[in-house]
C-alpha cells in the first residue's frame, strides 16, 4: 500500500515537473499520458480490490448462523449465573473463528462478556457454543458476535432475548 502511495506521488511530481518544463522540451502529448494513465489504472485496481474485499466479507457473513439458542440463567442465593448455549453452523472454511457474547440489562448496559467459541482452521459443520454468565443482575438480552480475525469487525451479529 505504501508502495502505491509513493508511486502515485512520484507520478504527480512527474506531471508537475512536465508542466513546469514543457516550454523547454519539445511537446509530446503522448508521453504526458503515461503517468496519467498509470494513476488511473492504479486507482481502478484499488477500487476493484476494495470491492472484492466487501464481497468476501458479505460471503463470510452469510456462511455463519446459529440454531437452538437457549439461555438458562437463574438467581440463586443472591448470585445470578447460567449459560447461553446453542449451535454454530458454518458453511465454509475459516482460518479462525471466535464467538463473543455480551450480556445486557434492561438499560442496555453491558453486564458481562463471555467467549462462547474459539477455533482455528474451522471447516464446514456444526459447533457447540456455550457462553457463561455470572453477575449480580439478571440480563435481559445477549448479543452474539462472530469474528473471523483477531481485533477485527464482527462478520455476524445476532440478538437473543432472555426471559
KADA-V289302 format. One record per backbone hydrogen bond with DSSP energy under -1.0 kcal/mol. CO is the residue of the C=O (numbers start at 1). NH is the residue of the N-H. E is the energy in kcal/mol with one decimal. If there is no record, write none. Layout:
BEGIN
CO	NH	E
CO	NH	E
END
This chain:
BEGIN
1	5	-1.9
2	6	-2.6
3	7	-2.4
4	8	-2.5
5	9	-2.6
6	10	-2.5
7	11	-2.1
8	12	-2.5
9	13	-2.6
10	14	-2.3
11	15	-2.2
12	16	-2.5
13	17	-2.7
14	18	-2.3
15	19	-2.5
16	20	-2.1
17	21	-2.0
21	24	-1.0
21	25	-1.5
28	32	-1.0
33	37	-3.2
34	38	-2.1
35	39	-2.3
36	40	-2.2
37	41	-2.6
38	42	-2.3
39	43	-2.5
40	44	-2.3
41	45	-2.4
42	46	-2.5
43	47	-2.3
44	48	-2.4
45	49	-2.4
46	50	-2.2
47	51	-2.2
48	52	-2.1
49	53	-1.9
50	54	-1.9
51	55	-2.1
52	56	-2.3
53	57	-2.1
54	58	-2.3
55	59	-2.3
56	60	-2.2
57	61	-1.9
58	62	-1.8
61	64	-1.0
63	91	-2.7
65	89	-3.2
67	87	-2.7
70	85	-2.8
72	83	-1.4
74	81	-2.4
76	79	-1.5
79	76	-2.4
80	135	-2.8
81	74	-2.6
82	133	-3.1
83	72	-2.9
84	131	-2.8
85	70	-2.5
86	129	-2.4
87	67	-2.0
88	127	-2.6
89	65	-2.0
90	125	-2.0
94	122	-1.8
95	121	-2.7
97	119	-2.8
98	147	-2.9
99	116	-2.6
99	117	-1.3
100	145	-3.0
101	114	-2.9
102	143	-2.6
103	111	-3.4
103	112	-1.2
104	140	-2.7
104	141	-1.5
105	108	-1.8
109	105	-1.8
112	103	-3.0
114	101	-3.4
116	130	-1.4
117	99	-3.3
119	97	-2.6
122	94	-2.9
125	90	-2.9
127	88	-3.8
129	86	-1.6
131	84	-2.4
133	82	-1.9
135	80	-2.8
140	162	-2.8
141	104	-3.0
142	160	-2.9
143	102	-2.3
144	158	-2.4
145	100	-2.8
146	155	-3.0
146	156	-1.1
147	98	-2.2
149	152	-1.6
156	146	-2.7
158	144	-3.4
160	142	-2.8
END
